Amino acid sequence: MFDAFPYDEWSEDIAEFWTFGGQGSTGTWILTILGFSVMLIAFWGFVTLENQKLTRQADRLRASGALDKPTATGPTA
């Protein structure tokens, strides 16, 4: 198999290079914090959206009579 990728020419300098700095730089920490923040916001948005959908569906079922309203003592038997 023909492999044209020059692994022999790589050095440690190239392995650490990226747009926002080397390993452990401030840019690395900024991107890590931004990524974590975006993940938490997306998770919160997903949970909120699903809760709204479930609440709307429960309201529709209650309105149709297919689901009894909860009472203070618990569900009716």
ABEGO torsion letter per residue (X at the ends): XBBABBAAABBAAAAABBAAEBBGBAAAAAAAAAAAAAAAAAAAAAAAAAAAAAAAAAAAAAAAGABBBBBAAEBBX
